[in-house]
Amino acid sequence: MTEVTDETFAREVLGSDVPVLVDFTASWCAPCRMIAPVLAEIAAEKEGELKVVSLDVDANPQTQAAYAVLSMPTLMVFRNGEPQRSVVGARPKRRLLQEFEDVI
């Protein structure tokens, strides 16, 4: 998984040719640490058709505020530079893929 920042978000996420799953995360967030391995699996399995990135909300408050992210983890899929869907909280891999399947 790639880490993005306020400075790289537009290039890595909004300018991506493939859909991007953004993990809005924080180091102090236990559910965020639980879902990280699941997201790494998804990134490996969907390589080339889906980009998976993480954004530390504490270090990147501009992007967090721009997308009104208030709870972690928030997972948001972007396609063609626009947010398509978001979910809050950790989920098993299968359920997560089901929730995003029509926007990936």
N, C-alpha and C positions, 0 to 999 in steps of 0.2 A: 504494500500500500504506500502511496505517495502522500507526503504531508504537504499541505498547501497553507499559505499565509494570506493576510490581507493584500499583500503586494502581488502574490502569484495567482490569486483566486480567479481573476478575470481571464488570464491566459489559460490556466490549467482546467478550469471548469466551464466557464461561459464560452470559451473559444474552442472547446473540444469537438472533434468530429463524431465522437461516439457518446452515448449517454454516460453521465457521471453520477455515481452514488457518493454523496458527501456525508461523512460521519462527523457531525459536530460533537466534539468530545472535550473532556477535561481530565487532567491527571488525578484529581481527587474523586472522580466518579467511578464507583465500583461496577455498576452495570456497563459502563463504557469499557472497562478492562475485560469484562466477561464476553462482550460481543466482538472485541477486536480479533480473536482467532477465527470467528465465523466470517467476518468481513475479509480477512486474509484468504480464506478458502474460496469465497465468492470471487475475489479478485483474480485468483489463479485459474479458476474454472471458466471464467467469462473473459479472460484476456483477449483483447482485440475487439470485443463487442461491448464491453462495459469497463469503464475506468472507475476504480474505487480509491477515494482519497479521504484523508482525515484533516480536520481543522481544529486546533486547540483554541477553544473559545476564550480562555483567559489571556492568551497571547495575541489574539486577533479579534478585538472587540468590534471593529468596524463591520466585518462581514457578519458576525453574529447579530449585530443590531440591524443590519440591512435586511436580514431575512427573519427577524423577530424570533430568534431562537432563544427560548427561555429555560428549557429543560434538556438535560443530557441523559443518554445520548439522543440526539435528534438525527435521523437519517433522512436525507432529502435527495431525490433523483432529479437531475437537470438534464434536459434534452434541448438542443439548439439554443443554449444560453438561457433557458427559462426553467424555473422550478416546475416539476410535474406533479410530484406527490411527496409528502413527508409523513413519517411516523416517529413517535416518541417512545423510547424504551427499548430494552433488549428483547430479542425474539429468537427462537430457534431458526436455523438456516432455512429450512423448508418453508416455514411460515413467512419469513421475510421475503424470500423469492416469490412466493404467491402474491404477497401484497404489492410487489413492484412489477410483476410479470407483464402487465399490459403497457407499462411505460419504459421498459428496458428494451 
